[in-house]
């Protein structure tokens, strides 16, 4: 058993309701369970993965403690989260894409 956290973005009420019935909703789209068994965690992920096929422009990220993995945690992702998850020196970190700089026309000055 380990702490499990799921963060959602733009998911349907069906997914939100299911997650809220299984875990504590800490804030909009953020769910936590301090002692979720492996079997329950896998079942929750299976249901969310199946239902995710009907979602549009959504994402789901699940993390849990896993001493065998870099940084001591495992990560599963559905959809496109607003950040990229990258392993760096044995840790999983997030990387945000650089925003395109607004180009100005020098003749407008």
N, C-alpha and C positions, 0 to 999 in steps of 0.2 A: 504494500500500500504506500502511496505517496501523494503529495500535494499535486493536484492537477488544475491547470488554468486554461480556459478557452476564451478567446477574444474573437468576436464576430463583427462584421461590417456589412451593412445592407442586406441582412438575411430576413426571411419572412417571419411572420408572427408564429407560424407553425414550428420553425426551428427554435425561435426564442422561447416559446412555451415549453417545448420538450427539454431544452437545456435548463430552464428554470425549475422544471420538475425533478431534475437529477442533481442539480448543483445550486449553490447560492449565487444569485445575481448581485454582484457587488456594485455595479453601475451599468448604464446602458450598454449591452453587448459584452459585458465582462463577467465570466462565470468562474467559480472556484469551488473545489472540494478538497478538504485537507487530507482525507484518508480514502481515496478512491482505489478500489482493488483493480488489478490488471484486467480481470474479466469484465468488470463494469466499465472501465475506461475504454476497452476495445468495443464493447457493445454500443456505448454512446457514440464513438467515432464511426462505427458501421452505420448506425441510423442517420447521423448527420451527413455522412458521405453519400448515402443513398438519396436522401432528400435534397442534397446540394445540386443534383442534376437538374432540378426545377428552378434553381435560383438564378438571378441575373445580376451581374455586376456586384457580386458579393464575395466575401472571403471569410475563412475560418482558420484560426491558428490555435493549435493545442500544444501546450508544453507541460512536462512533468519531470520530476527528479529521476535521473538515470545515471548512476555512477560509472557505467561503462562507456558513456558518450562524452565527446569533447564538451568541456564546460559543465559536466555533471547533469545535463538535461537533454531530453529528446524533444524534437519538434516535428509536428505534422501540420501540413498546410493544404487547404482547399482554396482554389481561386487565386487571385492576385492581391496579396496584402500590400499596403502602401509603402512597405519597406522590403528590402531584400535581406534574407537571412544568409550569413556567410560565416564559414569557419576560419578563424584567424588565430594562429598560435594555440590551438587546442581549445578555443572558446568560440561559442556561437555569438556573433554580434549582428547588429542591424546596420544596414547601409541604405541611406536615402539617395535617390537619384538627384544629380545636380539639376537645378532649375535652369532653363535656358535664359541667358541674359537678354534683356530687352535691348535690341539694337536701335540706335538712333541715327537718323540721317543727318550728317554734318552740315548739309545745305540748309537745314531748318533753323540753324542758329543765326 
